[in-house]
């Protein structure tokens, strides 16, 4: 069925006309983005690129990403004169003049970031005439003219810093709105009382009036290079005057084209000569004065790219050609003419718009029209950009000659003019020229030469006029010219050189009659139609030169004969070499700058650049310089992306892509190059605090604003510096790339995206630095213009040059001091040696007084020297040559071993000193006790002991006293043993009591587990009862039906209808029985596993997510009785070795604790269990959003027998069991966090051998 529609092209068109064609789209910036107030009263741009917006509540500066707001502050004379800003002007020196409605005039000092204000002052003749600035102008001589309300016209005297009254004076000038310069120094003044030309030299004035003689109520005036004048007037429309002041043309509601609203506001002539003007009620309009074509752009709530509001108050063009529109109550709208090159055709708009939804396929016809197929039963549409829908074809079941199916996936124009249509589900259709009936080619199971499948994907016509049809499931078919039978090329199991299984997305003729085939899952294939043999070129992850993805979405041969492939997930592939046994590709993907790696279609423009549709927009690749340009939603592409194979290239050079929401049509030759973005510094911060200029803060390191250059001087305390930057008038600023460096600190550029526009440096060494930042669009070269800032980091006072000189002097003085000190030390050393000699004498005297002797042994020779010898010992008198050997016989035989062991331990280094008490003979040959102490005092270079010194003392009297003490001690020990025996008997009784308590606790523990298992059995039994009951009911019904059929058979009255009904009933009943038995089987299996785990504390390997899910399944009956729900989040495939029985008891007790204690009755709550793994430690985060608990309850939560519901079913053991299982079975740790009204959280951490973790 076809629906025909046509109409003539309108002279007056909307930005998005009623047939869904959108050529102009706006980027809207409002209060949500930081605008201080929603009115864009006037707009200007300074030399740094900042966009300034006048609002009714402040002056806003836009850096491309956000606003800085300037407002009046009564306590600050350098603030803005008033907040209601009405007019903006940037003079030839780059100074911004700000006219207000209640505070006079302000001049912004960009260097110091402050305002110089000019306010009315009756006492001064050179003061500004009024606080309401109606218009401003800088003429060709650089003179600033200011027209104020209720006063008139004045000029600014730069030398005197004051205002001079103009000779142009008239009551009609008391309400000025616009001011422009004319040739010869004349001024044209637009007011609410008319339009006047004045000569400032003598004050002569001439009024300009409309051709009708009407006096003009002027809002805005602009002039052309030829001296012609365009102006908007209140409720009078748009006027065009010649240089002589005579009206040339006028546009209002009665003219052609007509205006929807004659109450006009802002006005601007762009660089192409188009006239832009706003209105009070009808949005924004653009007039082509030569073609007299008028377009009006209004706000549409359902269109995010429409004008922000219909009261368009001001219009401004920035240095990059973008049109900025200030609305009265909806913020700012920005239009970039570059985006107008991308035309969007929307669906579902009614009228002559495309019907249906998504654009599935596109065809650019030779007559400049388009064929689109759309989803949601949209069928096939013939469409013209100017006239909208021309024809619409849909399937009509009542008409065999209608379209076979509404799901059209591809269209192709044959050489004979036939239109071939591939459908998904209806096969192939053909619409011959001048015909109204479709011819159908469909699959016939009885005819092997029919179409292989009715589910088609792609159409291609080769040089021999053979039509190739790609299917979704049976490979590719061929229909030769004039043939009615199809040849099939499909996958054959066991045949290596057949096509890969799956669908065919792309077909392209190769050399020698072969065909390239892009498949859905098998990569690229080369088909020889004559033999049917196929060479496959799949993706190989091990080979970077292989195809990047096995899904080839489109194929294209460029003008040089080289093959390009679009892939899904691998980006753009370029065939470099084809070998007899291999192939080599290069890949251009997101790493190279593409916006996305999923490509839908490919097309080549006249310059050899490859355009590709992607899932996020449109990208362009230039093989000559390998540059990439990405086109997103701000630039005219669809952010929702485009479909596979929905692409065509018209003879007129236009490319069309079909997408999820629109079809996008563009002429690559009409897409202008992107302007080079110019970065600007926006702010300086110290320790994340904005830095004010030094005139505001004497301690500030900032002499002037960072965007105006200058030098920053940092002291040693200012160790954390941040520099912010932006790009105020950038085309699609969100996609910009920035790079910065600090010379000579940074070795290379540091690249960031538009979200990170801050460079931070900490603890820079003292020295001079230069900060630089540059910008570019993705895939484009870096812009030459850089924003720069000089920095000087001062050293700490103790590291200054003076300090270093002082340090040198001090070092010299220290050296002299050290030399003098050394000489003095030598003298003191000599004195010390003399003192030592005297001390030795005193030591000998002390030894004599204590009765101890001093000995010194040369270990090499064994000779011993003894001073102050013990005279009552036999060895002193009976041995002449003292040594260790001669001393040994005088040691008691029972003590000799202990003596030598102690000496050996010290000599070997095991003990730091030698100490031994032993018996030796006195002069009467009786045994007496002595104590010998000593240590090594000299070793050789190898560490061997050379000399040993010490003392020997008589301790015989001391030992006798010790023996008496020992006897007393033995008596005390006997008494202690008696008392200890009594204590041990008492301890045995206590231990027996403790064991009985432990047994009782264990029995309570097991009772809790059995009670939980009993609850589990009851819940599962209830859950199983439902599917078993359904199964029994279905089986009973089936039995009754079988008895009825038997009775009918016996009666001989069985009809086909009865048998069909029985067959349907049997099938439905058996399906119902099978489903419910399977459900019961799953419940029993889950119960068996959980029950086994609960009754065992053995460790085994489990999938933690599956284990926890089974536990929650068994808790389902308990949860169903409540309005609460449980949510589990566990990484899939987390395989660990643990104790699942303990896990079951822990989770069950936690859930039941929440259900019993955690929630307020009647409220619905949520229990969350989140599992994470970090450093081989499993963390189970259990939480509920219930009533929580106070600190007193939380502190005792794990104590046994502690419960807040004593006598209401709580035993007080549940959380104690949880604590015991976590700490003793899982060898982990559990923490509890809670507060009243904030829910409760338990964090369980335990180790487990992680055997596998799959993503």
Secondary structure as the mmCIF struct_conf table of DSSP 4:
data_model
#
loop_
_struct_conf.conf_type_id
_struct_conf.id
_struct_conf.beg_label_comp_id
_struct_conf.beg_label_asym_id
_struct_conf.beg_label_seq_id
_struct_conf.end_label_comp_id
_struct_conf.end_label_asym_id
_struct_conf.end_label_seq_id
STRN STRN1 UNK A 2 UNK A 4
HELX_LH_PP_P HELX_LH_PP_P1 UNK A 8 UNK A 10
BEND BEND1 UNK A 11 UNK A 11
STRN STRN2 UNK A 12 UNK A 14
BEND BEND2 UNK A 15 UNK A 15
STRN STRN3 UNK A 16 UNK A 16
TURN_TY1_P TURN_TY1_P1 UNK A 18 UNK A 19
BEND BEND3 UNK A 20 UNK A 20
STRN STRN4 UNK A 21 UNK A 22
STRN STRN5 UNK A 27 UNK A 29
HELX_RH_3T_P HELX_RH_3T_P1 UNK A 31 UNK A 33
TURN_TY1_P TURN_TY1_P2 UNK A 34 UNK A 34
BEND BEND4 UNK A 36 UNK A 38
STRN STRN6 UNK A 42 UNK A 45
TURN_TY1_P TURN_TY1_P3 UNK A 47 UNK A 48
STRN STRN7 UNK A 51 UNK A 55
TURN_TY1_P TURN_TY1_P4 UNK A 56 UNK A 57
STRN STRN8 UNK A 58 UNK A 62
BEND BEND5 UNK A 64 UNK A 65
STRN STRN9 UNK A 67 UNK A 70
TURN_TY1_P TURN_TY1_P5 UNK A 74 UNK A 75
TURN_TY1_P TURN_TY1_P6 UNK A 77 UNK A 78
BEND BEND6 UNK A 79 UNK A 79
BEND BEND7 UNK A 81 UNK A 81
BEND BEND8 UNK A 83 UNK A 83
STRN STRN10 UNK A 85 UNK A 90
TURN_TY1_P TURN_TY1_P7 UNK A 92 UNK A 93
BEND BEND9 UNK A 94 UNK A 94
STRN STRN11 UNK A 96 UNK A 100
BEND BEND10 UNK A 101 UNK A 103
STRN STRN12 UNK A 105 UNK A 109
TURN_TY1_P TURN_TY1_P8 UNK A 110 UNK A 113
STRN STRN13 UNK A 114 UNK A 118
TURN_TY1_P TURN_TY1_P9 UNK A 122 UNK A 123
TURN_TY1_P TURN_TY1_P10 UNK A 125 UNK A 126
BEND BEND11 UNK A 127 UNK A 127
BEND BEND12 UNK A 129 UNK A 129
BEND BEND13 UNK A 131 UNK A 131
STRN STRN14 UNK A 133 UNK A 138
TURN_TY1_P TURN_TY1_P11 UNK A 140 UNK A 141
BEND BEND14 UNK A 142 UNK A 142
STRN STRN15 UNK A 144 UNK A 148
TURN_TY1_P TURN_TY1_P12 UNK A 149 UNK A 151
STRN STRN16 UNK A 152 UNK A 157
TURN_TY1_P TURN_TY1_P13 UNK A 158 UNK A 161
STRN STRN17 UNK A 162 UNK A 165
BEND BEND15 UNK A 167 UNK A 167
HELX_RH_3T_P HELX_RH_3T_P2 UNK A 171 UNK A 175
STRN STRN18 UNK A 176 UNK A 181
HELX_RH_3T_P HELX_RH_3T_P3 UNK A 183 UNK A 185
STRN STRN19 UNK A 187 UNK A 191
TURN_TY1_P TURN_TY1_P14 UNK A 192 UNK A 193
STRN STRN20 UNK A 194 UNK A 198
TURN_TY1_P TURN_TY1_P15 UNK A 200 UNK A 202
STRN STRN21 UNK A 205 UNK A 208
TURN_TY1_P TURN_TY1_P16 UNK A 211 UNK A 212
HELX_LH_PP_P HELX_LH_PP_P2 UNK A 214 UNK A 216
STRN STRN22 UNK A 218 UNK A 223
TURN_TY1_P TURN_TY1_P17 UNK A 225 UNK A 226
BEND BEND16 UNK A 227 UNK A 227
STRN STRN23 UNK A 229 UNK A 233
TURN_TY1_P TURN_TY1_P18 UNK A 234 UNK A 236
STRN STRN24 UNK A 237 UNK A 241
TURN_TY1_P TURN_TY1_P19 UNK A 243 UNK A 244
BEND BEND17 UNK A 245 UNK A 245
STRN STRN25 UNK A 247 UNK A 251
BEND BEND18 UNK A 252 UNK A 252
TURN_TY1_P TURN_TY1_P20 UNK A 253 UNK A 254
BEND BEND19 UNK A 255 UNK A 257
HELX_LH_PP_P HELX_LH_PP_P3 UNK A 258 UNK A 259
BEND BEND20 UNK A 260 UNK A 260
STRN STRN26 UNK A 264 UNK A 269
TURN_TY1_P TURN_TY1_P21 UNK A 271 UNK A 272
BEND BEND21 UNK A 273 UNK A 273
STRN STRN27 UNK A 275 UNK A 279
BEND BEND22 UNK A 280 UNK A 282
STRN STRN28 UNK A 284 UNK A 288
TURN_TY1_P TURN_TY1_P22 UNK A 289 UNK A 292
STRN STRN29 UNK A 293 UNK A 297
TURN_TY1_P TURN_TY1_P23 UNK A 301 UNK A 302
TURN_TY1_P TURN_TY1_P24 UNK A 304 UNK A 305
BEND BEND23 UNK A 306 UNK A 306
BEND BEND24 UNK A 308 UNK A 308
BEND BEND25 UNK A 310 UNK A 310
STRN STRN30 UNK A 312 UNK A 317
TURN_TY1_P TURN_TY1_P25 UNK A 319 UNK A 320
BEND BEND26 UNK A 321 UNK A 321
STRN STRN31 UNK A 323 UNK A 327
BEND BEND27 UNK A 328 UNK A 330
STRN STRN32 UNK A 332 UNK A 335
HELX_RH_3T_P HELX_RH_3T_P4 UNK A 337 UNK A 341
STRN STRN33 UNK A 342 UNK A 346
STRN STRN34 UNK A 347 UNK A 347
BEND BEND28 UNK A 348 UNK A 348
BEND BEND29 UNK A 350 UNK A 350
TURN_TY1_P TURN_TY1_P26 UNK A 351 UNK A 352
BEND BEND30 UNK A 353 UNK A 353
STRN STRN35 UNK A 354 UNK A 354
HELX_LH_PP_P HELX_LH_PP_P4 UNK A 355 UNK A 355
BEND BEND31 UNK A 356 UNK A 358
STRN STRN36 UNK A 359 UNK A 364
TURN_TY1_P TURN_TY1_P27 UNK A 366 UNK A 367
BEND BEND32 UNK A 368 UNK A 368
STRN STRN37 UNK A 370 UNK A 374
TURN_TY1_P TURN_TY1_P28 UNK A 375 UNK A 378
STRN STRN38 UNK A 379 UNK A 384
TURN_TY1_P TURN_TY1_P29 UNK A 385 UNK A 387
STRN STRN39 UNK A 388 UNK A 393
TURN_TY1_P TURN_TY1_P30 UNK A 397 UNK A 398
TURN_TY1_P TURN_TY1_P31 UNK A 400 UNK A 401
BEND BEND33 UNK A 402 UNK A 402
BEND BEND34 UNK A 404 UNK A 404
BEND BEND35 UNK A 406 UNK A 406
STRN STRN40 UNK A 408 UNK A 413
TURN_TY1_P TURN_TY1_P32 UNK A 415 UNK A 416
BEND BEND36 UNK A 417 UNK A 417
HELX_LH_PP_P HELX_LH_PP_P5 UNK A 418 UNK A 418
STRN STRN41 UNK A 419 UNK A 423
STRN STRN42 UNK A 424 UNK A 424
BEND BEND37 UNK A 425 UNK A 426
STRN STRN43 UNK A 428 UNK A 431
TURN_TY1_P TURN_TY1_P33 UNK A 433 UNK A 434
BEND BEND38 UNK A 437 UNK A 437
STRN STRN44 UNK A 439 UNK A 441
TURN_TY1_P TURN_TY1_P34 UNK A 445 UNK A 446
TURN_TY1_P TURN_TY1_P35 UNK A 448 UNK A 449
BEND BEND39 UNK A 450 UNK A 450
BEND BEND40 UNK A 452 UNK A 452
BEND BEND41 UNK A 454 UNK A 454
STRN STRN45 UNK A 455 UNK A 455
STRN STRN46 UNK A 456 UNK A 461
TURN_TY1_P TURN_TY1_P36 UNK A 463 UNK A 464
STRN STRN47 UNK A 467 UNK A 471
BEND BEND42 UNK A 472 UNK A 474
STRN STRN48 UNK A 476 UNK A 479
TURN_TY1_P TURN_TY1_P37 UNK A 481 UNK A 482
BEND BEND43 UNK A 485 UNK A 485
STRN STRN49 UNK A 487 UNK A 489
TURN_TY1_P TURN_TY1_P38 UNK A 493 UNK A 494
TURN_TY1_P TURN_TY1_P39 UNK A 496 UNK A 497
BEND BEND44 UNK A 498 UNK A 498
HELX_LH_PP_P HELX_LH_PP_P6 UNK A 499 UNK A 500
BEND BEND45 UNK A 501 UNK A 502
STRN STRN50 UNK A 504 UNK A 509
HELX_RH_3T_P HELX_RH_3T_P5 UNK A 511 UNK A 513
STRN STRN51 UNK A 515 UNK A 519
BEND BEND46 UNK A 520 UNK A 522
STRN STRN52 UNK A 524 UNK A 527
TURN_TY1_P TURN_TY1_P40 UNK A 529 UNK A 531
STRN STRN53 UNK A 534 UNK A 537
TURN_TY1_P TURN_TY1_P41 UNK A 541 UNK A 542
TURN_TY1_P TURN_TY1_P42 UNK A 544 UNK A 545
BEND BEND47 UNK A 546 UNK A 546
BEND BEND48 UNK A 548 UNK A 548
BEND BEND49 UNK A 550 UNK A 550
STRN STRN54 UNK A 552 UNK A 557
TURN_TY1_P TURN_TY1_P43 UNK A 559 UNK A 560
BEND BEND50 UNK A 561 UNK A 561
STRN STRN55 UNK A 563 UNK A 567
STRN STRN56 UNK A 568 UNK A 568
BEND BEND51 UNK A 569 UNK A 570
STRN STRN57 UNK A 572 UNK A 579
TURN_TY1_P TURN_TY1_P44 UNK A 580 UNK A 581
STRN STRN58 UNK A 582 UNK A 588
HELX_RH_3T_P HELX_RH_3T_P6 UNK A 590 UNK A 592
TURN_TY1_P TURN_TY1_P45 UNK A 593 UNK A 593
BEND BEND52 UNK A 595 UNK A 595
BEND BEND53 UNK A 597 UNK A 597
STRN STRN59 UNK A 598 UNK A 598
STRN STRN60 UNK A 599 UNK A 604
TURN_TY1_P TURN_TY1_P46 UNK A 606 UNK A 607
BEND BEND54 UNK A 608 UNK A 608
HELX_LH_PP_P HELX_LH_PP_P7 UNK A 609 UNK A 609
STRN STRN61 UNK A 610 UNK A 614
BEND BEND55 UNK A 615 UNK A 617
STRN STRN62 UNK A 618 UNK A 622
TURN_TY1_P TURN_TY1_P47 UNK A 623 UNK A 626
STRN STRN63 UNK A 627 UNK A 631
HELX_RH_3T_P HELX_RH_3T_P7 UNK A 633 UNK A 635
TURN_TY1_P TURN_TY1_P48 UNK A 636 UNK A 636
BEND BEND56 UNK A 637 UNK A 637
TURN_TY1_P TURN_TY1_P49 UNK A 639 UNK A 640
STRN STRN64 UNK A 642 UNK A 649
TURN_TY1_P TURN_TY1_P50 UNK A 651 UNK A 652
BEND BEND57 UNK A 653 UNK A 653
STRN STRN65 UNK A 654 UNK A 659
BEND BEND58 UNK A 660 UNK A 661
STRN STRN66 UNK A 662 UNK A 667
HELX_RH_3T_P HELX_RH_3T_P8 UNK A 668 UNK A 670
BEND BEND59 UNK A 671 UNK A 671
HELX_LH_PP_P HELX_LH_PP_P8 UNK A 672 UNK A 677
STRN STRN67 UNK A 680 UNK A 686
TURN_TY1_P TURN_TY1_P51 UNK A 687 UNK A 688
STRN STRN68 UNK A 689 UNK A 690
HELX_LH_PP_P HELX_LH_PP_P9 UNK A 691 UNK A 693
TURN_TY1_P TURN_TY1_P52 UNK A 694 UNK A 696
TURN_TY1_P TURN_TY1_P53 UNK A 698 UNK A 699
BEND BEND60 UNK A 701 UNK A 701
STRN STRN69 UNK A 702 UNK A 702
BEND BEND61 UNK A 703 UNK A 704
HELX_RH_3T_P HELX_RH_3T_P9 UNK A 706 UNK A 708
STRN STRN70 UNK A 711 UNK A 714
TURN_TY1_P TURN_TY1_P54 UNK A 716 UNK A 717
STRN STRN71 UNK A 720 UNK A 726
TURN_TY1_P TURN_TY1_P55 UNK A 728 UNK A 729
TURN_TY1_P TURN_TY1_P56 UNK A 731 UNK A 732
HELX_RH_3T_P HELX_RH_3T_P10 UNK A 733 UNK A 735
STRN STRN72 UNK A 736 UNK A 743
TURN_TY1_P TURN_TY1_P57 UNK A 744 UNK A 745
BEND BEND62 UNK A 747 UNK A 748
STRN STRN73 UNK A 750 UNK A 753
TURN_TY1_P TURN_TY1_P58 UNK A 754 UNK A 755
STRN STRN74 UNK A 758 UNK A 762
BEND BEND63 UNK A 763 UNK A 763
HELX_LH_PP_P HELX_LH_PP_P10 UNK A 764 UNK A 765
BEND BEND64 UNK A 766 UNK A 766
STRN STRN75 UNK A 767 UNK A 777
TURN_TY1_P TURN_TY1_P59 UNK A 778 UNK A 779
BEND BEND65 UNK A 780 UNK A 780
HELX_LH_PP_P HELX_LH_PP_P11 UNK A 781 UNK A 783
BEND BEND66 UNK A 784 UNK A 784
STRN STRN76 UNK A 787 UNK A 793
HELX_LH_PP_P HELX_LH_PP_P12 UNK A 794 UNK A 796
HELX_RH_3T_P HELX_RH_3T_P11 UNK A 797 UNK A 799
BEND BEND67 UNK A 800 UNK A 800
HELX_RH_AL_P HELX_RH_AL_P1 UNK A 801 UNK A 850
TURN_TY1_P TURN_TY1_P60 UNK A 851 UNK A 851
STRN STRN77 UNK A 853 UNK A 858
TURN_TY1_P TURN_TY1_P61 UNK A 859 UNK A 861
STRN STRN78 UNK A 863 UNK A 863
STRN STRN79 UNK A 864 UNK A 867
BEND BEND68 UNK A 868 UNK A 868
TURN_TY1_P TURN_TY1_P62 UNK A 871 UNK A 872
STRN STRN80 UNK A 873 UNK A 873
HELX_RH_AL_P HELX_RH_AL_P2 UNK A 874 UNK A 878
BEND BEND69 UNK A 880 UNK A 881
STRN STRN81 UNK A 883 UNK A 883
HELX_RH_AL_P HELX_RH_AL_P3 UNK A 884 UNK A 888
TURN_TY1_P TURN_TY1_P63 UNK A 889 UNK A 890
STRN STRN82 UNK A 891 UNK A 891
HELX_RH_AL_P HELX_RH_AL_P4 UNK A 893 UNK A 907
TURN_TY1_P TURN_TY1_P64 UNK A 908 UNK A 909
BEND BEND70 UNK A 910 UNK A 913
STRN STRN83 UNK A 914 UNK A 921
STRN STRN84 UNK A 922 UNK A 922
TURN_TY1_P TURN_TY1_P65 UNK A 923 UNK A 924
BEND BEND71 UNK A 925 UNK A 925
STRN STRN85 UNK A 927 UNK A 939
TURN_TY1_P TURN_TY1_P66 UNK A 941 UNK A 942
BEND BEND72 UNK A 943 UNK A 943
STRN STRN86 UNK A 945 UNK A 954
HELX_RH_AL_P HELX_RH_AL_P5 UNK A 956 UNK A 1051
TURN_TY1_P TURN_TY1_P67 UNK A 1052 UNK A 1052
HELX_RH_AL_P HELX_RH_AL_P6 UNK A 1056 UNK A 1094
TURN_TY1_P TURN_TY1_P68 UNK A 1095 UNK A 1095
STRN STRN87 UNK A 1100 UNK A 1103
HELX_RH_AL_P HELX_RH_AL_P7 UNK A 1104 UNK A 1114
TURN_TY1_P TURN_TY1_P69 UNK A 1115 UNK A 1115
HELX_RH_AL_P HELX_RH_AL_P8 UNK A 1116 UNK A 1120
TURN_TY1_P TURN_TY1_P70 UNK A 1121 UNK A 1121
BEND BEND73 UNK A 1122 UNK A 1123
STRN STRN88 UNK A 1125 UNK A 1130
TURN_TY1_P TURN_TY1_P71 UNK A 1132 UNK A 1133
STRN STRN89 UNK A 1134 UNK A 1138
HELX_RH_AL_P HELX_RH_AL_P9 UNK A 1140 UNK A 1153
HELX_RH_PI_P HELX_RH_PI_P1 UNK A 1154 UNK A 1158
BEND BEND74 UNK A 1159 UNK A 1159
TURN_TY1_P TURN_TY1_P72 UNK A 1161 UNK A 1162
STRN STRN90 UNK A 1166 UNK A 1174
TURN_TY1_P TURN_TY1_P73 UNK A 1175 UNK A 1176
STRN STRN91 UNK A 1177 UNK A 1184
BEND BEND75 UNK A 1186 UNK A 1186
HELX_RH_AL_P HELX_RH_AL_P10 UNK A 1191 UNK A 1195
TURN_TY1_P TURN_TY1_P74 UNK A 1196 UNK A 1198
BEND BEND76 UNK A 1199 UNK A 1199
TURN_TY1_P TURN_TY1_P75 UNK A 1200 UNK A 1201
BEND BEND77 UNK A 1204 UNK A 1205
TURN_TY1_P TURN_TY1_P76 UNK A 1206 UNK A 1209
BEND BEND78 UNK A 1212 UNK A 1212
HELX_RH_AL_P HELX_RH_AL_P11 UNK A 1214 UNK A 1220
HELX_RH_PI_P HELX_RH_PI_P2 UNK A 1221 UNK A 1225
BEND BEND79 UNK A 1226 UNK A 1226
STRN STRN92 UNK A 1229 UNK A 1234
TURN_TY1_P TURN_TY1_P77 UNK A 1236 UNK A 1237
BEND BEND80 UNK A 1238 UNK A 1238
STRN STRN93 UNK A 1240 UNK A 1247
STRN STRN94 UNK A 1249 UNK A 1253
#
